């Protein structure tokens, strides 16, 4: 199954464990599709596109060490990890409830090569240069200390390793910016300051090599390599 197919079918694979958040992040349910259109100006194709680009830093048949932070509910990645049985995968999240949902999915799918650890992205409990890939899906816009998060994800990545993922950027979709400013920030879902596409390009280029940066509406998706 291709990555696009895995992402498209992620909600179905997780079955009865899926909830409102999962339907929204995968643009799979009626309410999820409504939120995607209203807040993010995205249909199913746009949603698939940004997620596919965000996960492009994970090579086919990957067999190294991967850190996913934050793992969230694992709705997007647990199906992907079914095809990476030779890899050593570590999933970290600050939210115990989110991580519990991901653990249940991993158990249901028999993913004994995936381990879970609660922790703070601003103070990762791993030695320098531990991971071949660091994946971060829809997390940086919520992290309260973004500078520490950038520093720590860089620190634990091996030289020549890939940092990839996606998150909200301001200035690329006026509709989304309005909802973030008037709803997501006051509710505590997202935490400023936020990157723009230009500031993110400058930041990643200052840390990494071979930076590939794109955006779909108000979501930036990136893939870059830590220099040797």
N, C-alpha and C positions, 0 to 999 in steps of 0.2 A: 504494500500500500504506500502511495506517495505521501509526502508530508502534507500536501494540500488536502488529501483525502482523510488523513489522520485528524487534521484540524477540523475539517468539515463534519466528521463523525464523532468528535470528542464528546459532545453532549449525550449522544445516543449510547456511546460505550459506557458512560458512567451511570446510565439508567436511573433508578429510583433515588440515588444519592444526590442528584442534581437539584439545585434550588434557584432562586431568583438571580443571585449573583452569577451563577454559572450560565444561565440562559442569556444574560446580558453580555458577558464577556465573550461568549461564542456566537452571539446574535442568532440564537436557535429557537427561542420561544416567542410567543406573541408579545409578551411584555418586554422581553429582551430586545426584540426588533424595534419596538416603539422607542425605547431608550436610545438605542443606537442611532436611529433616524433623528429623534428630537434633539438630543444632546450632542451627538458626535457627527451628525450629518453623514452617516454611513449606512449602506445596505450590506447584505451578506457578502457580496463580492469585495467591497472595500475592506470589510472586516477580515476576510480571509487573506487579502493581499498584505495588510500590515503585519499580521501574525506570521505569515509565511516568511516575510522579509526579516522579521525579528528573530526567527529561529534558524536562519540560514547559516549561522556560524557553527552549528552542530553538524559535523560531516556525516554522511551516510555511513553506517556501520561503525560509528564511533566506539572506541574501546578504551578510552582514557578515563581521567577523573573529571567529573563535572559538578559544579556547584550551581544550584538554582536558588536565587534569593531575590524576592520572597517567593515561596512556592504557592502561597495562596491556598486555594482548595484543590489544586492539582488537576483541575478539569482539562486544561490544555496539554499538560505535559505527561501525565501518567500514560495516556495512550501512546505517546511518542516513545516513552521509555520501554514499552513492550518490545520494541525493535532494537533496543540497545542493551541486550542481555550481557554483553562482554564488558560493558562500562561499569565504573564505580560512581554512583550518583549520590550526592548529598543534597538534601533539600532543607533549607532553613527559613524560618519565619518567626516574627516576634509574636504573632497572634496564635495562641494555643488552639483556639476554636478552628481557625482556618487550617492549621496544620493537621488537626485531628481528622478533618474531612479528607485531606490529601492522603493521610496514612490509611484511612479506610479504603480509599480507591486503590492504593498500591496493594493492600492486602487482598482485595477482591480480584485484582488482575494477576496476583502471584508474583509481584515484583520484589523478589528477595535480594536484588542487587541495589535497591534504593533504600537509603537510610534517612532518618529525619532527626533534626536537632533544632530546638528552640534557641533563638539568639538574636542579637542586634547587628544589623548590617554595618553600623558605625563602629563596631568592635568585634570583628569576626574571630571566632575561637579556633583559628587554623594558622599553621606556620606560613611563613612567606613562601610564595611560589609552589603552592600545593596542587592547583587545578589546571587542567589543560583548557577547559572552557568554563567561563562564568556567564550564566544566563540570568537576565533580570527582566521579567515581563511585568509591565504596568506597576512598577514599584517606586521609582525615583520621585514621582510627583507627590508621593505620600510620605516619603522619608523626612523626618524633622531636621536632621543634620545631613544635608546632601553632600557637603564637603567631605565629611568623614566617610560617607558611603562611596564616593568616588575614590577616595584614598584607599579604603580597605579592599574594594573589589579589584583595584589595580595591584595591591600588595600580594594578595593570595593567588594571583594568576601567574602561571609560569611564563618565562620568556618564550616568545613564539606562540603563546596561547591566544585564544579568541575570546573577546568580550562582546556579547551581543544581547539585544533585547529591544524594548520599546517603552515609551512613556509619553505623557501629555507634554506638549510645548505650547506656549502662548504665542499669539500673533499669526497663526496659520489658519484659524477658522473662527470668525467673529462670533458665531452662534455658540460654539463650544466655550470660548473665552467668557461669554456672558454667564453661562451656567456654572462654570468653575468659580467665577468671582462671586456670584450671588447665591449659590447653593452649596457647592462642594467644599469650598473653603469655610464658610460659616458653620457647616455641619461637622467639620473636622475630617472629612474624607481625604482632602488634599491639603498639602502644606506648602505655602510659598516660601522662598521665591521660586519662580519657574524659569526654565530655559526657553529661549527662542531657538529656531532652527540655526540661526547664525551663531549664537553663543554656544550652542551644543557642538557645532562643527569646530569652533575654535578650541573648546575645552578638550574634545576627544583628540583633535590633531596635536594638541600639546602633550598628550599622554601616550598616544598609540600611533602605530603605523598602519598603512593600508586601510584608512577609514572609509567605510562605505555608509553613507548617511542619506536617508530618504524620509519622506513623510507622506502619510495618507490623512488628509484633513488635519486635525489637531494632534495627531499621534506621530511622533518621530520613531523610526525604526533604524537600527544601526548594527554594524558588524565591523570590528576592528581587531588589530593584532598587537600584542605587546612586543616591542622591539627586543631583539637579542643583544 
